[in-house]
Amino acid sequence: MRVALKEVKAKKCKNPVCGVSFKPSFSTAQKVCSWTCGLAIKEVNQEKARKSLAQVERKEIKVRKEKLKSRADHLREAQAAVNEFVRMRDAHLPCISCDSRPSDHDLITGSRWDAGHYRSVGACPELRFEPLNIHRQCVKCNRNLSGNAVEYRIRLVVRIGAEKVAWIEGPHEARKYTVEEIKAIKAEYRAKTRELKGRAA
């Protein structure tokens, strides 16, 4: 049984093809002027609902994947974030070990640039995320020449100063990062990279 609504304000029909002004006769939540218009926007509403559900599912999958990650997975992701920042930071600089420029690098290796550690992660894991210890390096020096350490040091002293190099080479307290600390490092360097990209745009 239809119940008449008193002094109901007029609405605009949600069917974009219709759009007429009408007064709801079934409910104040009524969005269309007729059953015809309701059927017309049914497909649109179903598509919106489908996309909304798909979005929820993607978020749930992401959360589940995050929970399944090991500490090593988090370390790799954080290192990738730091390395990306370093490559962006040093984009205007030559290779830290051989002074090759992007055009020279393409001729030498035909590959991309790396973010090379002066003190390797294996030798000094305490400095794996330290930006002073990481600089853009051509693939030839980093991979084929195992870091080309002697030439790396010569140019590193020029670039950051002997005092900072001495600090890098000095003893460092062992550190065991928690997963939350690793996540924070990843977030920090992703934000720094976005900032650098924004400046370059």
Stockholm file with secondary structure:
# STOCKHOLM 1.0

chainA/1-201         MRVALKEVKAKKCKNPVCGVSFKPSFSTAQKVCSWTCGLAIKEVNQEKARKSLAQVERKEIKVRKEKLKSRADHLREAQAAVNEFVRMRDAHLPCISCDSRPSDHDLITGSRWDAGHYRSVGACPELRFEPLNIHRQCVKCNRNLSGNAVEYRIRLVVRIGAEKVAWIEGPHEARKYTVEEIKAIKAEYRAKTRELKGRAA
#=GR chainA/1-201 SS CCCCCTTCCCEECSCTTTCCEECCSSCTTCCSSSHHHHHHTHHHHHHHHHHHHHHHHHHHHHHHHHHHCCHHHHHHHHHHHHHHHHHHHTTTSCCTTTCCCHHHHHHHTSSCEEEEESSCTTTCGGGTTCGGGEEEEEHIIIIITTTCHHHHHHHHHHHHCHHHHHHHHSCCCCCCCCHHHHHHHHHHHHHHHHHHHHHHC
#=GC SS_cons         CCCCCTTCCCEECSCTTTCCEECCSSCTTCCSSSHHHHHHTHHHHHHHHHHHHHHHHHHHHHHHHHHHCCHHHHHHHHHHHHHHHHHHHTTTSCCTTTCCCHHHHHHHTSSCEEEEESSCTTTCGGGTTCGGGEEEEEHIIIIITTTCHHHHHHHHHHHHCHHHHHHHHSCCCCCCCCHHHHHHHHHHHHHHHHHHHHHHC
//
